[in-house]
Each structure stands twice: as C-alpha cells, then as structure tokens.
Amino acid sequence: MVLDQPTRDGDTEIHVLTNVPSDAADGCRVAALYLKRWLIENRFYELAMTLNCEPDTLAYPPAALFAFCLGLLASNAVALLKGAVRSAHGAEAVSELSSYYLTEEIRTTWVGMNIALPGPLWEPLGAMPLESFAELLRAIAARVDPKRYRKAKRGPKNPPPTKKPYQNGGHVSTHRLLQKRKR
C-alpha cells in the first residue's frame, strides 16, 4: 500500500503479510487497520510509562486490574484535556504536548484542588449539559499556555569519540608473558 504521507521513519509504503482470507478483507483495508493499530499501541505505551498503571509491586491480579483501570481513567482524562487544548489552540499545539508533563501537572495539582474545592462544589459539573461542559472546558483550555507543557526536543546526537590506540603499543597477552617467565 502506498501511503499518502510518509511515516515518521520516512517510509512511503507498507507491506503486510497476513492470513486473512481475501473475501474477508482486501489488502488496502488490512494495511489501513494495521496503521491504526499504532494509535492503540501508543496509548498503551503512554498508560504504562507515563501514568504508571502497571506497577511491579502488585502481586494480586484484582489489584493489578484495578490499577490498570485507574490508568485507563487517567488516560481518558489526559485525552479529554488534549481535546480541549486542540479545540482552543489547534491540532499543532496538541502534537507538541508532552503527556508526561500534563500528567505531572494533574498529579501535583489534584491534591490542592481537593483541599481548595471540596466535593460538593464539583457536583454541578456532573449535572451540566454536555454542550455547556464542553464550552467550559474550551474556555479553561484557552487559558492554558501549551508552551509550558511542550515535549522536550532532543538535540543532535554527538558522534562517538575516536578511540586512541593503546599507549603501550597494543594488546599484551598475559599468556605470552607467563610463557616467557617460565623459560
């Protein structure tokens, strides 16, 4: 399948080997589904790394499942936040956002918000019509400075240092030195 846009690695076409019968799906459909797979893969990577929903210390499957569900909930909150920022600042601003920095902001602000704004003050948001809630999120997101949560840019890699030859003229075999001593 020839791609409309190159991948981030610069590939302009993809080839997929599959055992899906041709009457079930054609090659273009299989390739398109494969490309969408990476959206899900990235979401689970974000869950595991950024939201820490897979802690190693949980020995009980129900506890691990609970942690995973909390991670999904947090991931949905981050996705909602990104959607609000996209609505207020555009898609390019969201592509530059770091999920890690957004998650850290939520994690560190949450405790103070719970103290400053107790539970009963949040209840009207639950009863708010969807359109009004979306407009409120858009208004709040308009006040966010996306530059504050931008992904870190990696600079160019430095070339590896050139290796200097041994100072003593090369490798010295311990075995040979011991053999000379025996003589």
VEXZA-683533 format. One record per residue (C-alpha): residue in three letters; x, y, z. Coordinates in pm, 1 decimal. Example, Ala and Ser with C-alpha at 12.3 -4.5 7.8 and 13.67 -1.06 7.14 Angstrom:
<site residuo="ALA" px="1230.0" py="-450.0" pz="780.0"/>
<site residuo="SER" px="1367.0" py="-106.0" pz="714.0"/>
//
This chain:
<site residuo="MET" px="0.0" py="0.0" pz="0.0"/>
<site residuo="VAL" px="139.2" py="341.0" pz="-98.2"/>
<site residuo="LEU" px="88.9" py="597.1" pz="180.1"/>
<site residuo="ASP" px="-49.1" py="947.9" pz="133.1"/>
<site residuo="GLN" px="209.6" py="1077.4" pz="381.2"/>
<site residuo="PRO" px="537.2" py="913.5" pz="478.7"/>
<site residuo="THR" px="562.0" py="761.2" pz="823.3"/>
<site residuo="ARG" px="776.7" py="930.9" pz="1085.1"/>
<site residuo="ASP" px="1056.7" py="695.9" pz="975.5"/>
<site residuo="GLY" px="1019.9" py="815.3" pz="614.7"/>
<site residuo="ASP" px="854.8" py="500.5" pz="474.2"/>
<site residuo="THR" px="625.3" py="576.3" pz="180.2"/>
<site residuo="GLU" px="468.9" py="233.2" pz="150.4"/>
<site residuo="ILE" px="392.3" py="-62.0" pz="374.1"/>
<site residuo="HIS" px="371.9" py="-432.1" pz="306.6"/>
<site residuo="VAL" px="164.3" py="-656.5" pz="531.3"/>
<site residuo="LEU" px="175.6" py="-1034.5" pz="520.9"/>
<site residuo="THR" px="-149.2" py="-1180.1" pz="655.5"/>
<site residuo="ASN" px="-354.7" py="-1495.7" pz="661.5"/>
<site residuo="VAL" px="-686.5" py="-1307.5" pz="647.2"/>
<site residuo="PRO" px="-893.8" py="-1452.3" pz="361.2"/>
<site residuo="SER" px="-928.2" py="-1219.2" pz="62.9"/>
<site residuo="ASP" px="-1308.1" py="-1239.2" pz="79.3"/>
<site residuo="ALA" px="-1296.8" py="-1112.1" pz="442.1"/>
<site residuo="ALA" px="-1085.6" py="-800.6" pz="373.8"/>
<site residuo="ASP" px="-879.5" py="-665.4" pz="88.2"/>
<site residuo="GLY" px="-514.6" py="-568.0" pz="123.5"/>
<site residuo="CYS" px="-578.4" py="-194.2" pz="149.3"/>
<site residuo="ARG" px="-824.2" py="-246.7" pz="434.6"/>
<site residuo="VAL" px="-578.4" py="-471.5" pz="621.0"/>
<site residuo="ALA" px="-299.6" py="-214.2" pz="574.6"/>
<site residuo="ALA" px="-522.4" py="71.7" pz="692.7"/>
<site residuo="LEU" px="-618.0" py="-125.8" pz="1004.1"/>
<site residuo="TYR" px="-251.9" py="-202.2" pz="1067.9"/>
<site residuo="LEU" px="-166.0" py="167.8" pz="1055.4"/>
<site residuo="LYS" px="-444.6" py="246.4" pz="1304.6"/>
<site residuo="ARG" px="-302.9" py="-19.1" pz="1534.9"/>
<site residuo="TRP" px="-21.6" py="216.3" pz="1627.3"/>
<site residuo="LEU" px="-267.7" py="462.1" pz="1780.1"/>
<site residuo="ILE" px="-365.7" py="190.0" pz="2026.1"/>
<site residuo="GLU" px="-4.1" py="81.8" pz="2079.4"/>
<site residuo="ASN" px="97.0" py="439.7" pz="2162.9"/>
<site residuo="ARG" px="-197.2" py="474.2" pz="2402.7"/>
<site residuo="PHE" px="-92.1" py="161.1" pz="2593.3"/>
<site residuo="TYR" px="269.4" py="276.4" pz="2596.2"/>
<site residuo="GLU" px="154.2" py="606.5" pz="2742.2"/>
<site residuo="LEU" px="-50.7" py="418.4" pz="3000.5"/>
<site residuo="ALA" px="238.4" py="201.4" pz="3109.3"/>
<site residuo="MET" px="513.8" py="464.3" pz="3112.1"/>
<site residuo="THR" px="353.7" py="799.7" pz="3186.7"/>
<site residuo="LEU" px="57.8" py="704.1" pz="3401.3"/>
<site residuo="ASN" px="233.7" py="417.7" pz="3580.4"/>
<site residuo="CYS" px="-72.4" py="192.7" pz="3558.1"/>
<site residuo="GLU" px="139.1" py="-122.8" pz="3564.1"/>
<site residuo="PRO" px="325.1" py="-114.7" pz="3897.3"/>
<site residuo="ASP" px="552.7" py="-412.0" pz="3966.5"/>
<site residuo="THR" px="457.5" py="-437.5" pz="4332.5"/>
<site residuo="LEU" px="101.4" py="-560.8" pz="4282.0"/>
<site residuo="ALA" px="101.1" py="-934.3" pz="4344.4"/>
<site residuo="TYR" px="-273.3" py="-988.2" pz="4317.9"/>
<site residuo="PRO" px="-446.4" py="-992.9" pz="3976.6"/>
<site residuo="PRO" px="-750.6" py="-796.9" pz="4100.6"/>
<site residuo="ALA" px="-519.0" py="-523.4" pz="4230.6"/>
<site residuo="ALA" px="-331.7" py="-512.5" pz="3900.2"/>
<site residuo="LEU" px="-662.3" py="-494.0" pz="3712.2"/>
<site residuo="PHE" px="-777.0" py="-212.3" pz="3940.4"/>
<site residuo="ALA" px="-452.5" py="-20.5" pz="3879.3"/>
<site residuo="PHE" px="-491.8" py="-74.2" pz="3505.1"/>
<site residuo="CYS" px="-849.0" py="59.8" pz="3517.9"/>
<site residuo="LEU" px="-731.7" py="365.5" pz="3711.3"/>
<site residuo="GLY" px="-463.5" py="415.1" pz="3445.7"/>
<site residuo="LEU" px="-729.8" py="398.1" pz="3173.1"/>
<site residuo="LEU" px="-937.1" py="653.2" pz="3360.7"/>
<site residuo="ALA" px="-636.0" py="884.3" pz="3394.3"/>
<site residuo="SER" px="-558.2" py="830.2" pz="3025.0"/>
<site residuo="ASN" px="-910.9" py="933.8" pz="2934.6"/>
<site residuo="ALA" px="-869.4" py="1246.3" pz="3147.8"/>
<site residuo="VAL" px="-548.1" py="1333.0" pz="2963.4"/>
<site residuo="ALA" px="-722.9" py="1267.7" pz="2627.9"/>
<site residuo="LEU" px="-1007.6" py="1498.2" pz="2734.4"/>
<site residuo="LEU" px="-753.5" py="1763.1" pz="2830.0"/>
<site residuo="LYS" px="-578.4" py="1728.2" pz="2493.3"/>
<site residuo="GLY" px="-912.9" py="1753.7" pz="2313.2"/>
<site residuo="ALA" px="-994.2" py="2076.3" pz="2497.4"/>
<site residuo="VAL" px="-649.9" py="2218.8" pz="2414.8"/>
<site residuo="ARG" px="-694.9" py="2112.8" pz="2049.5"/>
<site residuo="SER" px="-1026.3" py="2297.6" pz="2040.8"/>
<site residuo="ALA" px="-875.5" py="2614.3" pz="2187.5"/>
<site residuo="HIS" px="-523.2" py="2617.6" pz="2037.1"/>
<site residuo="GLY" px="-532.5" py="2388.2" pz="1732.3"/>
<site residuo="ALA" px="-402.0" py="2044.4" pz="1641.9"/>
<site residuo="GLU" px="-38.3" py="2152.6" pz="1613.2"/>
<site residuo="ALA" px="-32.8" py="2268.4" pz="1975.9"/>
<site residuo="VAL" px="-155.6" py="1924.8" pz="2087.4"/>
<site residuo="SER" px="104.0" py="1739.5" pz="1880.0"/>
<site residuo="GLU" px="373.1" py="1927.4" pz="2074.1"/>
<site residuo="LEU" px="223.1" py="1847.8" pz="2417.4"/>
<site residuo="SER" px="403.5" py="1607.9" pz="2646.8"/>
<site residuo="SER" px="174.9" py="1354.0" pz="2811.4"/>
<site residuo="TYR" px="428.9" py="1325.1" pz="3090.1"/>
<site residuo="TYR" px="415.6" py="1696.6" pz="3176.2"/>
<site residuo="LEU" px="35.3" py="1701.2" pz="3151.8"/>
<site residuo="THR" px="10.3" py="1401.0" pz="3380.9"/>
<site residuo="GLU" px="253.7" py="1554.4" pz="3629.5"/>
<site residuo="GLU" px="50.5" py="1875.5" pz="3631.4"/>
<site residuo="ILE" px="-269.2" py="1682.3" pz="3703.8"/>
<site residuo="ARG" px="-98.0" py="1466.5" pz="3966.7"/>
<site residuo="THR" px="54.2" py="1759.6" pz="4156.0"/>
<site residuo="THR" px="-243.8" py="1994.2" pz="4127.9"/>
<site residuo="TRP" px="-507.8" py="1736.5" pz="4222.5"/>
<site residuo="VAL" px="-427.7" py="1731.4" pz="4595.1"/>
<site residuo="GLY" px="-450.5" py="2108.5" pz="4628.8"/>
<site residuo="MET" px="-769.6" py="2121.0" pz="4421.7"/>
<site residuo="ASN" px="-933.6" py="1868.1" pz="4655.3"/>
<site residuo="ILE" px="-844.4" py="2084.3" pz="4954.9"/>
<site residuo="ALA" px="-941.9" py="2417.3" pz="4799.4"/>
<site residuo="LEU" px="-1256.7" py="2290.9" pz="4626.1"/>
<site residuo="PRO" px="-1434.7" py="2022.0" pz="4831.2"/>
<site residuo="GLY" px="-1654.2" py="1757.2" pz="4665.9"/>
<site residuo="PRO" px="-1990.5" py="1938.8" pz="4681.0"/>
<site residuo="LEU" px="-1852.1" py="2223.0" pz="4467.0"/>
<site residuo="TRP" px="-1785.1" py="1975.0" pz="4181.7"/>
<site residuo="GLU" px="-2139.7" py="1831.0" pz="4177.2"/>
<site residuo="PRO" px="-2290.6" py="2095.4" pz="3940.6"/>
<site residuo="LEU" px="-2039.3" py="1986.5" pz="3673.3"/>
<site residuo="GLY" px="-2192.9" py="1636.9" pz="3675.2"/>
<site residuo="ALA" px="-2539.6" py="1776.4" pz="3603.1"/>
<site residuo="MET" px="-2420.1" py="2024.2" pz="3338.8"/>
<site residuo="PRO" px="-2540.6" py="1965.2" pz="2980.2"/>
<site residuo="LEU" px="-2271.9" py="1822.5" pz="2753.3"/>
<site residuo="GLU" px="-2251.9" py="2132.4" pz="2530.2"/>
<site residuo="SER" px="-2211.5" py="2363.1" pz="2830.7"/>
<site residuo="PHE" px="-1944.6" py="2135.4" pz="2980.6"/>
<site residuo="ALA" px="-1754.6" py="2129.7" pz="2650.3"/>
<site residuo="GLU" px="-1771.3" py="2509.1" pz="2628.6"/>
<site residuo="LEU" px="-1641.5" py="2537.8" pz="2986.4"/>
<site residuo="LEU" px="-1350.8" py="2304.9" pz="2905.5"/>
<site residuo="ARG" px="-1274.1" py="2507.0" pz="2591.4"/>
<site residuo="ALA" px="-1274.0" py="2832.5" pz="2792.9"/>
<site residuo="ILE" px="-1040.7" py="2683.4" pz="3054.9"/>
<site residuo="ALA" px="-812.4" py="2535.8" pz="2786.4"/>
<site residuo="ALA" px="-789.4" py="2875.1" pz="2616.2"/>
<site residuo="ARG" px="-611.6" py="2999.9" pz="2929.0"/>
<site residuo="VAL" px="-353.4" py="2718.6" pz="2917.5"/>
<site residuo="ASP" px="-11.8" py="2801.9" pz="2776.4"/>
<site residuo="PRO" px="78.4" py="2498.3" pz="2559.1"/>
<site residuo="LYS" px="446.1" py="2600.3" pz="2555.5"/>
<site residuo="ARG" px="461.9" py="2517.9" pz="2925.9"/>
<site residuo="TYR" px="384.4" py="2151.7" pz="2855.6"/>
<site residuo="ARG" px="582.3" py="2105.7" pz="2535.1"/>
<site residuo="LYS" px="771.0" py="1785.0" pz="2463.6"/>
<site residuo="ALA" px="1142.5" py="1802.5" pz="2522.8"/>
<site residuo="LYS" px="1333.5" py="1830.4" pz="2197.2"/>
<site residuo="ARG" px="1627.0" py="1600.0" pz="2163.7"/>
<site residuo="GLY" px="1933.0" py="1763.7" pz="2023.1"/>
<site residuo="PRO" px="2152.2" py="1606.1" pz="1758.3"/>
<site residuo="LYS" px="2349.7" py="1303.2" pz="1867.0"/>
<site residuo="ASN" px="2717.7" py="1359.4" pz="1922.4"/>
<site residuo="PRO" px="2944.6" py="1133.6" pz="1720.4"/>
<site residuo="PRO" px="3119.3" py="868.7" pz="1928.4"/>
<site residuo="PRO" px="3466.2" py="973.3" pz="2041.9"/>
<site residuo="THR" px="3753.9" py="842.1" pz="1837.7"/>
<site residuo="LYS" px="3934.8" py="562.4" pz="2014.8"/>
<site residuo="LYS" px="4300.6" py="617.4" pz="2077.3"/>
<site residuo="PRO" px="4546.1" py="333.5" pz="2022.5"/>
<site residuo="TYR" px="4689.0" py="161.7" pz="2328.9"/>
<site residuo="GLN" px="4959.2" py="367.4" pz="2491.5"/>
<site residuo="ASN" px="5188.8" py="64.5" pz="2523.3"/>
<site residuo="GLY" px="5173.6" py="-25.4" pz="2155.7"/>
<site residuo="GLY" px="4885.3" py="-272.2" pz="2150.8"/>
<site residuo="HIS" px="4740.3" py="-568.7" pz="2330.3"/>
<site residuo="VAL" px="4964.9" py="-765.5" pz="2562.2"/>
<site residuo="SER" px="4886.7" py="-1133.0" pz="2606.4"/>
<site residuo="THR" px="4913.4" py="-1241.7" pz="2968.6"/>
<site residuo="HIS" px="4962.3" py="-1598.0" pz="2848.8"/>
<site residuo="ARG" px="5269.2" py="-1499.9" pz="2643.0"/>
<site residuo="LEU" px="5417.9" py="-1305.3" pz="2933.0"/>
<site residuo="LEU" px="5380.3" py="-1606.3" pz="3161.3"/>
<site residuo="GLN" px="5535.9" py="-1833.3" pz="2897.6"/>
<site residuo="LYS" px="5840.8" py="-1604.5" pz="2871.1"/>
<site residuo="ARG" px="5880.8" py="-1608.6" pz="3250.2"/>
<site residuo="LYS" px="5888.2" py="-1987.3" pz="3262.6"/>
<site residuo="ARG" px="6183.8" py="-2002.7" pz="3022.5"/>
//
